């Protein structure tokens, strides 16, 4: 059998990219909060640009799926670490 080749991860780069993404996500959250505080969801659905709303909803869904997967992996990693203690 051929041993599995482990992918080398540049941890410093990964963490720098995570920090950058965190800032961008916080900015997006602030932009949404400004809209949320000013308009009702009914007004947004009735008068908002449909294409923009659909794209924003698709983006939010993709982010939710991605971070849910990471959250599940975190739980699995923590459970594995706890069982090795």
N, C-alpha and C positions, 0 to 999 in steps of 0.2 A: 504494500500500500504506500502511496505517496503521501507524506505528511502534509497537512493543510498549511498553506502559506498564510501567515497572519499579516494583515495590512498594517503598515507602520503609520501611526497617527502623529501628526505634528501637533502636540498638545498645546503649545504656546499659540500657534496660529488658530487652532480650533477655539480656544478660549477668547482670543482677540475678536474673532468673528462672532462669537456668541455675545460678547459685550457690545459690539456694534449693532447686532440685531436687536438686542435688548433696548438700546436707545431708540432705534427706529420703531420698534413696536410700541414703546411708551409714547412716542410722538403721534403715532397713528391712534392710540387709545385716547390721547388728549384731544385730537381732532374730532373723534367720534363723540367724546363727552361734550364738547362744545355744541355739536349738532343736537345731541340727545337732550341737553338742558334747554335748548331754545325751541325745539319743535317736537310735536307728538309723533309717535310712530305712525299714526293714521295720516297726519299731514305729509310725512316723508313718503309713505306708500302712495298717497294720492297725487302729490305734486312733484316728487323727486324724479329726476331723470332715470327712466327704467333701466337703460343700459348700464349706467353708473351703479345703480343699486344692485343689479344682477352680478356685475363684476365684483363689487365689494362683498356681497354675500358669498360668492364662490371663493374669494380670497380668504374670508373669515373661516369658511368651512374647511379649506385646505390647511390653514393654520391650526385649527382645532384638531383635525385628524392627526397632523404631524406631532403636535405637542402631547396629545393623548397617548400616542405610541411611545414617545419618550417617557412619559409618566409611567406607563406600564413597564417599560424596560428598567426604569429607576426602581420600581417596586420589586421586580425580579432580581435585580442586582443586590438590593438591600436584603431581600430574603435569603439569597445565596450567601451573602457575607455573614448574616446572623447564624446560619446553620453551620458555618465553618468555625464558629467560636467555641 
